[in-house]
Amino acid sequence: MDYNTIKLFVNIKGATLNKKPYLSLEEAQCIISACHDSANKKNYPLVAVAVCDDGGNIIAMERAPEVPPISANIAMNKARTAALGRRDSRIYEEQINNGRQALLSAPDVAGLMTGGVPIFLANTCVGAVGVSNLKPDQDEEVAKSGLDYFLANYSA
């Protein structure tokens, strides 16, 4: 493509860009708060919660001082894995536990554990939430409760 072709393409009148939903910082903080509330209501220990965008980039993360620092990294990696894979991070852990060891060498994926859940709006993945510091099924339960709260209260 030469310069004139590029210039013509850029100057097309009436051209519209694709628009997709995305998570704001405020929405990410809402999800995190809902996760903490859920863990508290169930009398679970404190958790680390991370919310990322559809590319796995962290929007917000919160960890109480009593939660081990490693839990923050694990929560971020679980969220990133769920966002990039467009599926619960639990699926990767199950595959590894069932013998698919090759997943351990997947590039750019570090959160191959239960507790990451993707967030879909208008059939588009807009990010994910990851939770750490509980038992695996509890991490996922808390992540899903934060997601459920957000989806129930989201308005486009």
C-alpha positions in Angstrom: 0.0 0.0 0.0 1.5 3.3 -1.0 1.2 6.7 0.7 -1.7 7.9 -1.6 -3.7 4.8 -0.9 -3.2 5.2 2.8 -4.1 8.9 2.6 -7.3 8.1 0.7 -8.2 5.4 3.2 -7.7 7.8 6.2 -9.7 10.6 4.5 -12.8 8.6 3.7 -15.7 10.7 4.9 -18.3 9.0 7.0 -16.0 6.2 8.0 -16.7 5.0 11.5 -14.5 3.1 13.8 -15.7 -0.1 15.5 -16.8 0.6 19.0 -16.6 -1.9 21.8 -17.5 -1.8 25.4 -14.7 -1.4 28.0 -14.3 -1.4 31.7 -13.7 1.9 33.5 -11.7 2.3 36.6 -14.9 3.0 38.6 -16.4 -0.3 37.3 -13.3 -2.2 38.1 -13.4 -0.8 41.7 -17.0 -1.7 41.9 -16.2 -5.4 41.0 -13.4 -5.4 43.6 -15.6 -4.0 46.3 -18.3 -6.6 45.5 -15.7 -9.4 45.7 -14.5 -8.2 49.1 -18.2 -7.9 50.3 -18.9 -11.5 49.1 -15.8 -12.9 50.9 -16.7 -11.0 54.1 -20.4 -12.2 54.1 -19.1 -15.8 53.8 -16.6 -15.2 56.6 -13.8 -16.1 54.3 -10.3 -14.7 55.0 -9.3 -11.4 53.3 -8.5 -11.7 49.6 -6.5 -10.0 46.9 -8.6 -9.0 43.9 -7.5 -7.8 40.5 -9.5 -6.6 37.5 -7.9 -6.3 34.0 -9.0 -5.2 30.6 -9.5 -7.5 27.6 -5.7 -7.4 26.8 -4.8 -8.6 30.3 -3.6 -5.1 31.5 -4.5 -4.4 35.1 -7.1 -1.7 35.7 -7.2 -2.0 39.5 -6.0 -4.4 42.2 -6.6 -4.4 45.9 -4.9 -6.4 48.7 -5.3 -5.9 52.4 -2.0 -5.7 54.4 -2.8 -9.0 56.0 -3.0 -10.8 52.7 0.4 -12.2 51.5 1.9 -10.1 48.8 2.2 -13.1 46.5 -1.6 -13.3 46.4 -1.7 -9.9 44.6 0.5 -11.3 41.8 -1.5 -14.5 41.7 -4.8 -12.6 41.4 -3.4 -10.4 38.6 -2.2 -13.4 36.7 -5.5 -15.3 37.1 -7.3 -12.2 35.8 -4.9 -11.9 32.9 -5.2 -15.6 32.0 -9.0 -15.4 32.0 -9.1 -12.3 29.9 -6.6 -13.5 27.3 -8.1 -16.9 27.1 -11.7 -15.7 27.2 -12.5 -18.5 29.7 -12.3 -19.3 33.4 -8.7 -19.9 34.4 -10.0 -23.0 36.2 -10.1 -24.7 32.7 -6.4 -24.5 32.4 -5.7 -25.9 35.9 -8.1 -28.8 35.1 -6.3 -29.5 31.8 -2.9 -29.5 33.5 -4.2 -31.8 36.3 -5.5 -34.1 33.6 -2.1 -34.5 32.1 -1.8 -31.6 29.6 1.6 -30.5 31.0 2.4 -28.6 27.8 0.2 -25.7 29.0 2.9 -25.0 31.6 5.1 -23.7 28.8 2.4 -21.5 27.2 3.9 -18.0 26.6 2.7 -15.0 28.6 0.4 -17.1 30.8 1.2 -17.4 34.5 -2.2 -17.7 36.2 -3.1 -21.3 35.3 -5.1 -21.7 38.5 -8.8 -21.5 39.5 -10.0 -18.0 40.4 -10.0 -16.0 37.2 -13.2 -15.2 35.4 -13.7 -13.3 32.2 -16.1 -10.4 31.9 -18.4 -10.3 28.8 -20.5 -7.4 27.8 -22.5 -7.4 24.6 -20.9 -10.7 23.7 -17.4 -9.1 23.9 -14.8 -9.8 26.5 -14.0 -6.6 28.2 -11.7 -8.0 30.9 -11.5 -10.3 33.8 -11.5 -10.6 37.6 -9.0 -12.7 39.5 -9.1 -13.5 43.2 -6.5 -15.1 45.4 -5.8 -16.2 49.1 -8.6 -18.7 49.5 -9.2 -22.3 48.4 -9.4 -22.6 44.6 -13.2 -23.0 44.5 -13.7 -20.2 47.0 -11.4 -17.9 44.9 -13.6 -18.6 41.8 -16.8 -18.2 43.8 -15.8 -14.8 45.1 -14.7 -13.7 41.6 -18.0 -14.8 40.1 -20.0 -13.0 42.8 -18.2 -9.8 42.0 -18.8 -10.3 38.4 -22.5 -11.2 39.0 -23.0 -8.0 41.1 -21.4 -5.9 38.4 -23.5 -7.4 35.6 -26.7 -7.0 37.7 -26.0 -3.3 38.2 -24.3 -2.4 34.9 -26.1 0.0 32.6 -24.8 0.7 29.1 
